Amino acid sequence: MVVPVFLETVEQTGFSTWLRETQSVFGFYFVLTFHTFGLVLLVGPSAAIDLRILGVGSQIQLAPLKKCYKLMWMGFVLNAVSGLLLVYAYPTKALTNPVFYIKLMLIGLAVWTMQRLKTQVFGDLNLNEAAMEARGKYLAIWSLVLWVGAITAGRLLAYTYTYLVYGFFAPGG
């Protein structure tokens, strides 16, 4: 594989180097921690809504869960910003790994599914609980599958790369 030279250019910037190499608490692991917080804010409420639609916790009314979408979008923004910083720290590692693109595709499909759920389940105020569940059942299943896939792909990124930084093969790569 020919690695594009622009990835080395990005890695050589002061900010990218600082993110990777600093001993400051605000470096790479700080950003990684906030990426995890964003994941919790995005996927946690989404999974709760999905499971509720599928009948878990049926004593909880479904309609008030629509308020969780603000929290989920906050998590999405936090993940997008922290994710960009993580890629900026290790652009070659991320952008040469096919698993990274699978993760992005799964996130895109999961967010699309999340929005479809909002429209179909919470969009009609005249629906009763049973109708809301019926409308969202298959989307809820897909949402759970897509989020599990995205999280799994994200975790695999730590182990499946060929290059850590430009010009250096990973052990076994």
C-alpha positions as CSV (number, residue, x, y, z in Angstrom):
1,M,0.0,0.0,0.0
2,V,1.3,3.4,-0.9
3,V,0.6,5.8,2.0
4,P,-0.2,9.4,0.9
5,V,2.6,11.9,1.9
6,F,0.0,14.4,3.2
7,L,-0.5,12.1,6.2
8,E,3.1,12.6,7.1
9,T,2.7,16.4,6.7
10,V,-0.3,16.3,9.1
11,E,1.6,14.1,11.6
12,Q,4.6,16.6,11.6
13,T,2.4,19.5,12.6
14,G,3.1,20.8,16.1
15,F,-0.5,20.1,17.3
16,S,-0.5,16.5,16.0
17,T,2.8,15.8,17.6
18,W,1.7,17.4,20.9
19,L,-1.5,15.3,20.9
20,R,0.5,12.1,20.5
21,E,3.5,12.8,22.6
22,T,2.6,15.2,25.4
23,Q,2.8,14.2,29.0
24,S,0.0,16.8,29.7
25,V,-3.3,15.5,31.0
26,F,-4.9,17.3,28.1
27,G,-3.3,15.2,25.5
28,F,-4.3,12.0,23.7
29,Y,-5.8,10.2,26.6
30,F,-7.9,13.2,27.7
31,V,-9.4,13.4,24.2
32,L,-9.9,9.6,24.2
33,T,-11.8,10.0,27.6
34,F,-14.1,12.6,26.1
35,H,-14.7,10.4,23.1
36,T,-15.9,7.8,25.5
37,F,-18.2,10.3,27.3
38,G,-19.6,11.3,23.9
39,L,-20.3,7.6,23.2
40,V,-22.1,7.3,26.5
41,L,-24.3,10.3,25.8
42,L,-25.1,9.2,22.2
43,V,-25.4,5.4,22.4
44,G,-26.6,5.0,25.9
45,P,-29.9,6.9,25.4
46,S,-30.3,5.5,21.9
47,A,-30.0,2.0,23.3
48,A,-32.5,2.8,26.1
49,I,-35.0,4.1,23.6
50,D,-34.4,1.0,21.3
51,L,-34.9,-1.4,24.2
52,R,-38.0,0.4,25.4
53,I,-39.5,0.2,21.9
54,L,-38.7,-3.6,22.0
55,G,-40.7,-3.9,25.2
56,V,-38.0,-3.7,27.9
57,G,-39.2,-1.5,30.8
58,S,-42.8,-1.3,29.4
59,Q,-43.9,0.5,32.6
60,I,-42.0,3.5,31.3
61,Q,-43.9,5.7,28.9
62,L,-42.3,6.0,25.5
63,A,-43.3,9.6,24.5
64,P,-41.2,11.4,27.2
65,L,-38.0,9.6,25.9
66,K,-38.1,12.0,22.9
67,K,-36.4,14.5,25.2
68,C,-33.3,12.2,25.0
69,Y,-32.5,13.3,21.5
70,K,-31.0,16.6,22.7
71,L,-28.6,14.6,24.9
72,M,-27.8,12.2,22.0
73,W,-27.0,15.1,19.7
74,M,-24.7,16.6,22.4
75,G,-22.9,13.2,22.5
76,F,-22.7,13.1,18.7
77,V,-21.0,16.6,18.6
78,L,-18.6,15.6,21.4
79,N,-17.8,12.4,19.6
80,A,-17.3,14.2,16.2
81,V,-14.9,16.8,17.7
82,S,-13.0,14.3,19.8
83,G,-12.9,11.8,16.9
84,L,-11.4,14.5,14.6
85,L,-8.7,15.2,17.2
86,L,-8.0,11.5,17.6
87,V,-7.6,11.2,13.8
88,Y,-5.4,14.3,13.8
89,A,-3.1,12.7,16.4
90,Y,-2.7,9.5,14.3
91,P,-3.9,10.2,10.7
92,T,-1.9,7.4,9.1
93,K,-3.1,4.9,11.6
94,A,-6.8,5.8,11.0
95,L,-6.9,6.7,7.4
96,T,-5.0,3.7,6.1
97,N,-7.2,1.2,8.1
98,P,-10.3,-0.1,6.3
99,V,-11.9,-0.8,9.7
100,F,-12.0,3.0,10.2
101,Y,-14.2,3.4,7.2
102,I,-16.4,0.6,8.3
103,K,-16.8,2.4,11.6
104,L,-17.8,5.6,9.9
105,M,-20.3,3.9,7.7
106,L,-21.9,2.1,10.7
107,I,-22.1,5.4,12.6
108,G,-23.7,7.1,9.6
109,L,-26.3,4.4,9.3
110,A,-26.9,4.3,13.1
111,V,-27.5,8.1,13.2
112,W,-29.8,7.9,10.1
113,T,-31.7,5.1,11.9
114,M,-31.8,7.1,15.1
115,Q,-33.4,10.0,13.2
116,R,-35.9,7.7,11.4
117,L,-36.9,6.4,14.8
118,K,-37.5,9.9,16.0
119,T,-39.7,10.7,13.0
120,Q,-41.6,7.4,12.9
121,V,-42.1,6.8,16.6
122,F,-42.2,10.3,18.1
123,G,-43.3,12.3,15.1
124,D,-47.1,11.6,15.4
125,L,-48.4,12.8,18.8
126,N,-51.6,10.8,18.3
127,L,-50.0,7.4,18.4
128,N,-50.5,5.2,21.5
129,E,-47.7,3.2,23.1
130,A,-48.5,0.0,21.1
131,A,-48.5,1.9,17.8
132,M,-45.2,3.6,18.7
133,E,-43.6,0.3,19.5
134,A,-45.0,-1.3,16.3
135,R,-43.7,1.6,14.1
136,G,-40.2,1.4,15.6
137,K,-39.6,-2.3,16.2
138,Y,-37.4,-3.0,13.2
139,L,-35.6,0.3,13.3
140,A,-34.8,-0.3,17.0
141,I,-33.3,-3.7,16.2
142,W,-31.2,-2.2,13.4
143,S,-30.2,0.7,15.7
144,L,-28.9,-1.7,18.3
145,V,-27.0,-3.8,15.7
146,L,-25.5,-0.8,14.1
147,W,-24.3,0.8,17.4
148,V,-22.8,-2.5,18.5
149,G,-21.0,-2.8,15.2
150,A,-19.7,0.8,15.3
151,I,-18.4,0.3,18.9
152,T,-16.8,-3.0,18.0
153,A,-15.1,-1.4,14.9
154,G,-13.9,1.4,17.1
155,R,-12.3,-0.9,19.5
156,L,-10.8,-2.9,16.7
157,L,-9.0,0.2,15.5
158,A,-6.6,-0.2,18.4
159,Y,-5.5,-3.6,17.1
160,T,-5.9,-3.7,13.3
161,Y,-3.8,-0.9,11.9
162,T,-0.9,-1.5,9.5
163,Y,0.9,1.8,10.2
164,L,1.0,3.6,13.5
165,V,2.6,6.7,12.0
166,Y,3.8,7.4,8.5
167,G,6.6,5.1,7.4
168,F,6.5,2.7,10.3
169,F,4.8,-0.7,10.0
170,A,2.9,-2.0,13.0
171,P,4.3,-5.1,14.6
172,G,3.2,-8.0,12.4
173,G,2.1,-5.5,9.7
